[in-house]
Amino acid sequence: MNNFKYSNTNKRYHTLDYFYKNKFHEKVFKVSLNAGFSCPNLDGTKGFGGCIYCSKSGSGEFGGNKEDSLVKQFNEIRDRMLKKWPKAKYIGYFQARTNTYAPVEELKNIYKKILKQDNVIGLNIATRSDSITDECLNYLEELNNKTYLTIELGLQSAKKETNKLINRCETIDEFENMVKKLRKRNINVVVHIINGLPYETKEDMLNTVKYLNKLDIQGIKIHMLSVLKNTPLEKLYKEKNFHILTKEEYIDIVVNQLELLREEIVIHRLTGDPDPKELIAPTWLIKKFCVLNDIDKEMVKRNTYQGVKANALSDNN
């Protein structure tokens, strides 16, 4: 029997589906969009070439075609999703690249196009901590009072050496300060991390979660590193042949991370969704549902739950 209080299924962690159903009392799904934003790590403002793992789509593989209008993208993806969940509500998810990296008036025009669509109840906006100006913060606070807003920030790793290696071109301090600024305005924050980054140990990956557990965040996305074609990471992988986590190693690390995370933190993702045509390694990532099922099985085997070690972690700090 599952006694985890943030679940009404066999999951032993706080799923996004459970969170949405309890908050909105109906099925909610996200519609991934590509608004054609750039990134300060591409145009020379902070760096060139982007993060070494970043694909041509800027992590927007499952968003719409940026050549299409946002409304067309939205309608096409929404209609596909509605075949599965015909009575659902929707959240517009600005996924590709850095989605606050533009003047505020431009952001307003972009976001409003989606917010005025029928049955849209909110926005998820993926961005970088160094790309939200004070003017943008003021606008996001206004938006947060009108709709259900979530800001997604990439951290990837709390290890400074790793972030230098992957060419993040932003600091841990910038990240932490932005989390505090967003939470001061009561804006929900979801953080992206990546397991299996080059030369990181299991301890490094657990330390990233321990670091986040101290911050006022509302959700997390845990990814497995994908080595994709035509990225600097592909070149590094072929030259250095750094260790890629096996599926078993990844599952072990994720279960340990879940044990450390506070139980109220919503788990938005536990693995990645790479394009199989672009993926070089690891090939086990293609079978996403097998990975998720094996995480569930491992948690049952260990008789463990999200947050089971979080209180001990707090007591030691």
Number of C-alpha atoms within 10 A of each C-alpha: 5 13 11 18 11 19 16 13 12 13 21 26 27 25 20 18 17 20 19 15 12 12 10 11 10 13 16 22 19 18 27 22 27 27 25 18 16 16 24 20 20 14 12 11 10 15 16 14 15 24 21 18 21 20 24 15 16 19 18 21 18 17 20 25 17 16 11 13 15 20 14 14 20 23 15 13 17 22 13 12 16 14 9 9 14 12 11 15 19 22 23 24 24 30 26 28 27 27 27 26 20 17 11 18 10 11 17 15 10 16 18 11 14 23 18 10 14 9 13 20 19 21 23 22 23 24 21 25 25 19 18 20 16 10 10 19 18 15 15 23 16 12 18 18 12 12 14 15 22 22 24 24 23 19 22 22 26 21 16 12 11 17 19 13 14 19 18 21 17 20 15 15 10 13 18 15 13 21 22 16 13 22 16 11 15 13 22 19 23 23 22 18 21 19 25 22 26 19 13 16 12 18 9 18 23 21 17 19 23 19 13 21 18 14 12 17 21 18 23 24 20 21 19 22 23 27 26 24 17 13 17 19 22 20 15 14 16 9 9 10 11 14 12 20 19 14 18 12 12 20 22 16 20 23 20 22 22 27 21 25 29 24 22 16 23 23 24 19 16 19 21 17 17 25 15 13 8 13 17 15 19 17 14 11 22 16 11 15 11 13 20 15 12 16 23 19 16 16 23 15 9 9 10 19 24 25 24 16 18 19 13 11 16 13 7 6 6
